[in-house]
Amino acid sequence: MRGALLLLLAVGLCVGMVGCYTAPVMPPSGWVYSEIQAPLDLNLEKTSLGKSGEASTTCILGLVATGDCSVQAAANSAGLTTINHADYEYYNILGVYQKFTVRVYGN
């Protein structure tokens, strides 16, 4: 019984860590609900926003994740050839539904 409890705890920890991400700036996020935005780059000296494009990926129950949230996919969505700045947005409800979006700005 104790072994099964430890196994359940280990699996729970692994599932809870699915979808973890790292960025230069990470605002606090909640376990129950999160809707945050932050920059993906820190070199803002010559930032010009211009047009924007975005690309997203979603995760359901921490079990299935799909999508392409690459900078290239975001740039292609708006026909950008030059990227000046990038942001991200993270949305989470109880870990049941998560969405990560990359937004790029440029010309």
C-alpha positions in Angstrom: 0.0 0.0 0.0 2.8 2.4 0.9 4.6 1.7 -2.5 1.4 2.4 -4.4 1.0 5.7 -2.5 4.6 6.7 -3.3 4.1 5.8 -7.0 0.9 7.9 -7.1 2.8 10.8 -5.6 5.6 10.5 -8.1 3.2 10.3 -11.0 1.4 13.3 -9.7 4.6 15.3 -9.5 5.6 14.4 -13.0 2.2 15.4 -14.4 2.3 18.6 -12.5 5.6 19.5 -14.1 4.4 19.0 -17.6 4.1 22.2 -19.5 6.7 24.0 -17.4 8.4 26.7 -19.5 11.3 29.2 -19.1 11.6 32.8 -20.4 13.7 35.8 -19.6 10.9 37.3 -17.6 8.4 35.0 -15.8 5.5 36.8 -13.9 4.0 34.8 -11.1 1.4 32.3 -12.2 -1.3 30.6 -10.2 -2.2 26.9 -9.9 -5.9 27.5 -10.3 -6.0 30.3 -12.9 -3.3 32.2 -14.8 -3.5 34.7 -17.7 -0.1 36.5 -18.0 1.9 38.3 -20.6 5.6 39.0 -20.6 8.5 39.7 -23.0 10.5 36.9 -24.6 13.5 39.2 -25.2 15.2 41.8 -23.1 17.0 43.9 -25.7 14.4 46.7 -26.0 16.7 49.5 -26.9 15.5 49.7 -30.5 12.1 48.1 -30.2 9.6 49.1 -32.9 6.3 47.2 -32.7 4.9 47.5 -36.2 2.7 44.7 -37.4 2.3 41.6 -35.2 1.8 37.9 -35.7 1.2 35.1 -33.3 1.4 31.3 -33.0 0.1 29.1 -30.2 0.2 25.7 -28.6 -2.4 24.1 -26.3 -2.3 21.4 -23.7 -5.2 19.4 -22.4 -5.0 17.7 -19.0 -1.2 17.7 -19.2 -1.6 14.7 -21.4 -1.9 16.0 -25.0 -0.2 19.1 -26.4 -0.4 20.3 -29.9 0.6 23.4 -31.9 3.5 25.3 -33.2 4.4 28.3 -31.1 7.8 29.0 -32.8 8.9 32.5 -33.7 9.0 31.5 -37.3 5.3 30.4 -37.2 4.4 33.6 -35.6 6.3 35.7 -38.1 4.8 33.7 -41.0 1.2 34.3 -39.7 1.7 38.1 -40.4 4.1 37.9 -43.3 6.9 39.4 -41.2 10.5 39.3 -42.6 12.1 41.3 -39.8 11.3 40.7 -36.1 11.9 43.6 -33.7 10.4 42.3 -30.5 8.7 39.2 -29.1 6.2 38.6 -26.2 4.5 35.6 -24.8 1.1 34.9 -23.2 0.4 32.0 -20.9 -3.2 30.9 -20.0 -4.0 28.1 -17.5 -7.1 26.8 -15.9 -6.4 24.2 -13.2 -3.8 22.6 -15.4 -6.8 21.1 -17.3 -6.4 23.6 -20.2 -3.2 25.5 -21.0 -2.3 27.8 -23.9 1.0 29.3 -24.7 1.2 32.0 -27.4 4.2 33.7 -28.9 3.6 37.1 -30.3 6.2 38.8 -32.6 6.3 42.4 -33.8 8.2 43.7 -36.9 7.9 44.5 -40.6 
